[in-house]
Amino acid sequence: MIGVASLLVILAVAIGIIGYHYFQSALKPLDASNDNVVQVNVPMGATSNKIGQILQDKKVVKSGMVFNYYVKSHKFTNFRAGYYQLKPSMTLNTIAKRLQMGGSAEPIQSTAGKVLVREGETVDQLAAEIPIQTDFTKKEFLSLMKSPSFFNQLAAKYPRLLSSAKQAKNVRYRLEGYLAPATYQAGKKMTLKQLITEMVAKMDQNLQSHYQTIKKQKLTVQETLTLASLVEREGVTQKDRDKIAGVFLNRIDANMALQSDIAVQYALKTTKKSLTYKDLKVKSPYNLYVHTGFGPGPFDSPSVSSIKAVLHPSARNKDYYYFIANTKTGKVYFSKTYDQHQALTSSLASDNK
């Protein structure tokens, strides 16, 4: 019994020593040499215990529990909600004082950087890259993509660009297709709203010389960008894009479904190469195998060249209603009838495996 008691005492002392050292280390900066900025969102009404857990999860402090103890023992109160730019090299005292000062109402970029919106990129794909390229999170970006109030602010600022998008129904993201492909400078103190606004402003700039043509073609901006977003992914060369746009417009005029695999992939939220018969039947307003017309809206961010293809299509008088590409060579073949299209599909089967 004495041996067991001695062992328990030794164990308790060891645990106490380990706990003491952990506690002391948690009172120090998590990493004194790490000055990388971490953006932290403190929600309204969060307790010091909740804030400590957020800071621990964000890897700003070592222990949320120790942070909670520290601020209470040092009588820090009145922490304010908002977005904060904090560093693992900060002391608990510095962090606590920052939290008392108050953060920003919106996410803010803390270091100068660049954001690339690629041609043919979807909102979801860009959302995955935003945390890599900026201080902003995927959740923050998607929240703005789904925000009616933010969209309405942009629509009021760019009415020619966004009026038809405002009227669209069953869209996943109202700004899908309106974030112009380009490289953007994410400057210090820039908010996420400002960054997105620049992307939308760029698309408005891209369309300035085309608004009259869109009206003359009896299309809306939403319809134009929708077709352009399909053309973007279906064709590579300008010549092919012009002809593919002609095929889509011919099918629209004939009240035929566009039957684009790009649309089905968007409906399924996938990028897989081969679609099954079941995939083509997916219930979604974006499934343009099932539904005729343009669908709810764009499927990605189209380039200027794809927009021009829609507004200046070629070979419409040749009555092409079908096309298929040889995925090995990249050559695109066009057909007038379904039988011709099927024959081409069969002949290209080995190359298109």
DAJO-V565224 format. One record per helix or strand of 3 or more residues. SS is the DSSP state (A for helix, B for strand). FROM is the first residue (numbers start at 0). TO is the last residue. If there is no record, write none. Layout:
# DAJO-V565224
SS & FROM & TO
SS & FROM & TO
This chain:
# DAJO-V565224
A & 1 & 25
B & 36 & 41
A & 47 & 56
A & 63 & 72
B & 81 & 86
A & 91 & 100
B & 112 & 116
A & 122 & 132
A & 137 & 144
A & 147 & 156
A & 158 & 166
B & 181 & 185
A & 191 & 206
A & 210 & 215
A & 220 & 233
A & 237 & 252
A & 260 & 267
A & 278 & 280
A & 303 & 310
A & 315 & 317
B & 321 & 324
B & 331 & 334
A & 337 & 346
